[in-house]
Amino acid sequence: MTGATGRLGTLIAQALRDRGDEVTILSRSADKGDVQWDPEAGPAPAEALAGRDAVVHLAGEDIAQRWNDEVLERIRRSREVGTRNLVQGIAAAEPRPKTLVSASAVGYYGNRHDPIDEDAQPGNDVLADICVAWEREADKASELGLRVARIRTGVVLDRQGGALPKMLLPFRLGVGGPIAGGRQPLPWIHVEDVVGIYLAAIDDERYSGPVNATAPHPVTNKEFSKALGKALKRPAIAPVPAFAVRILYGGMAMLVVDGQRALPRRALELGYEFRHPDLDEALRSALRET
């Protein structure tokens, strides 16, 4: 695994170990992982990849920071160059792993309010361009004989990481509400289902190509705000105008001002059973220990 010291990586690694799998972590810091590797410095160490059943690739610069040209270049390079170097390491491994499960994001689709699934074309904004380059490098592993699954993840509901903790303070203060009119779709998913989809992609040979890791019932930002206010027993009526979000977050504002009505068609076709398909229940679960 790469990116295994992050929140999602920690949960996936623990789930694998809990069921008896052996997990080797590739990390920039030797004290944080089994094998030291800087994804942007050169190919991944072939000896760490040889004979593995699967490689899970999560490493990438944190996207949740104020953007400027330098930050966007780090975000792009960490994904494009890092994935290219991982695949080069896989090419040199003997025997090669059988499967690559690589992270991606619903940002691939751009700002899309119509219902879309994995067959939709990519968007034309900066995040879509990054996702396209990211997935293109991952898919090169298929030329080496690997099964490649690309997991396009939505907004993860997790009490300890991601977007949800950042949303809680204004709602708890009673000043939470819909952003930029609230009509934009919010492709949410509970963190336990993200882990579940990754494990399914590792185990099930039918998982290949893009797979949306989003709940079956996407909602609008307004609907999500109402549900979050209900879960916190706080009002959710204070609208946040788009210009205020752009002043606060700069270019990163598109993460909350725009959205994608991305549906998990592929996971449902393959029989994945969501543990948290209902938003109200998913929020109660995610907030239980906050």
N, C-alpha and C positions, 0 to 999 in steps of 0.2 A: 504494500500500500504506500502511496504517496499522500501527503496532506493528512496523515493519520493523527497528527497532534492537534488538529482543529476539532471543533465541537462535533461535527458530523462524522469525521474520521474516527474520533475516539469511540463514538457509539457503534459504528460499523465494526471496528476492530474488536470491541468487547463482545458484540453479538457473535462474531465468528469464533472467538475463543471460547465463548460459553457453550458452543455446540461442538467443541473439540478440534477446531481447525488450528493449524499453525500459521501465525501471521508474522511476516517480516516487514518492518517499517523502514522506509527510505526517508531520511530527514536531513536537513541542512546541518543540524546539530547532532553530533555523535551521541551526546548524553540524552537526547530525546528519542532516539530511534536505534534500531538494530544496525543499520548501515548508513553511513554518511554519504549524502549526495546533494549537490546543489543543482537543481533542475536547469538552470541557465548557464552552467559552467561547462557542461559536456555530457556525453552519453551516460545513461544510467549504468551502474555496474552490472555487467552481464552475469557474473557469478551469483548475484543476489536474486536474479530473475530465472535462472536456469531451473527447469524441472517444476516450476510452480504451476498449479492448476489455473490460477487467474491472477491478473494484476488489476488493482483498483486504483484509479488515478484521480485524486482530488486536489492536488497542489495548485495554488494560484494566488496571486496578490489579492488582498481583501478589497472587494468592490465597494464596500460601505465606508467611503471616505470622500471628502470634498475633492472634486475632480479639477484638474488642470491638465495641460498637455503632458507634463511629466508623469503625473499619476496614471493617465490613460495609457501612456506608453508602457509603464510598468505592468499595468493590468493585462495589456495585450501581449507583451513579451513573455510574461510569466506563463501564460497559457499556450501561446503558439510555439515559442522556442522550447519551453519546458516539456510540452507533449512531444515535440519532434525529437528531443534528446532521449525521452523515455522510449520511444519506438526504435530509435537507433540502438539502445541497449538491448531491447527485446530481440532485434535482428541478430545480435551477436551472441545471444544466449543459446546454449545447447544442453539439453533439449529446450525448445522454446515453450513459453507458457501457451495454454490453449485459448485463453480468453482475456480480453481487455474490456473492462467496464470503466468508461471515462465520464467524468462530470461534464455537464454543459448547463444551459439555463434556458428558460422560456423567453429570455431576451432575444433569442435567435429569431423570433417571429416579428420583432419590432412592436409598434403600438397598434394592436389589433383588437377591435371590439366585437368583431363577428366570431362565432364559434369556429375554432380551428383545431386540427389534430396534427399528427406527425407528418402528414403529407403536405402541409402548408409550406409555401415558399418563404425564404428568409426575408426579414425586414431590410430597411435601408438606412438605419441609424448606426451610431457608433457601437452600441452594444451588440446589435445583430452582426455587424462586421467582425467583431471580436469572436463571437460564438461560431461564425462560419469558419474562420481561420482555425480556431481551437478544434472543432470537429473534423476539419479536413486533415489535420495532422494526426488525430487519433485514428481516423479511418484508414490511414496508410498501413496500419497493423494488419488489416484484412488482406493486404497483398502478401503478407508473410504467412498467411494461413490461419490467423487468429479469428475467432468470432469476436466482433466488436459491437458493444452496446454503448450508446451515448445517452446519458440520462439528463434530460432537460428539466431541471428542477424549478418549481415556482417559489412562492413566498412561504417559507417554512415557519410553522407555529411551534416554537420551542421556548420554554420558560428561561433557558440559560444561554440563548444565543440567537443570532439572526435579527430579524426585524421586530419581533414581538416585544422584547424588553424595551426597545426605544419608543414604542407606542404607549406604554403603560402610564408614564408620569402625567401627561396632559389629561388622560381619561380619569385617573385617580384624583386629579385636581378639579375635575368637573368641567374642563375646557376642551375635551376631545370632541372630534366630529369629522364629518366627511371632508376630504381634501379635493380642492379644485372642482367643486361641483358634485363630486362623488359618483359620477356616471361611469368612470373607467373601471374595467374589470380587474379583479384581484384573484389571481390563480393560486389559491392557498393550498397547503398540504400540511398535515401533522407530521412532526419529525419521525414518529415511529413508522409511518408509512413510507417516508423516504428511505429509512433503513431497510424496511421490508422489501421495497422495490430493488434496492441494490443487491440484497441477498438473493432475490429471485433471479436477477440478471446474472449473478455469478453461477447459480445452480442450473438454470433452465436454458438449454441450448436453443430454444426458440426465441430467446431475447437477442435480437441483433438490430443494428441500425438505431434510429432515434426512438426514445421512449420518454413520454412526458410523465414526470413525477409531479402530478397535480391531483387534487381531489376531484371526484366525479362531478361535483356541483360548484363551479366557480360562481362568485358573487360580485356585485359592484362594490366599490369602495364605500359607498353609502350604506349598503347592506352589512358589510363587514364592520363598519363603525358602530352601527346599531347593535350588532351581536356582541361586540366587545364591550360596549357600554352596559349591556344587559348582564354579561358575565361578571363584570366588576361592580354591578349595581350602582352605576354612575350615569349621568346624562351623556348623550352623544349628539348634541345639537349645535355645537359651536363650529360653524364652517371655517375651514382654513383655505384662503384664496391661493390660487396657483402662484401668483407673483410673490407672495410671502414665502412659499416653499422654495422658489427659485432663488430668492435673496439669501435664504438660510443655507441651502445646499448647493447652489450653483448648478453645474451640469448634472450632478447626481440626482437632481430633482426629478428627472425623467423616470426614476425607479418608482416613484409614488404618484406622479402626475399622469404617466402613461400606464398602460396595462395590456394584458393578453387574456382572452377568453380561451385558454388552452385546455383541451379535454384529454384525459388519459386513455384514448381509444386503444392503443396497443396493449397497455397493461391489462385492461378489462378483457380484451380479446383473448389474452393468454391466461385468463382465469385468476388474476391477482384479486384477492379479497381485501378491500380497504378496512383497516381497523377503526378508522375515524372518518367516515364519509359525511357525517353531519357537522356543520360548522359550530353550532351551539355546543354540542358535546365535545368537539375537538378543542374548543377554547377552554371549556371547563377542565378538560384533561391537561392541557398545556399550562394552565394557570394554577393548578392544584397546589403546587408547592412554591409559588412565588411569594 
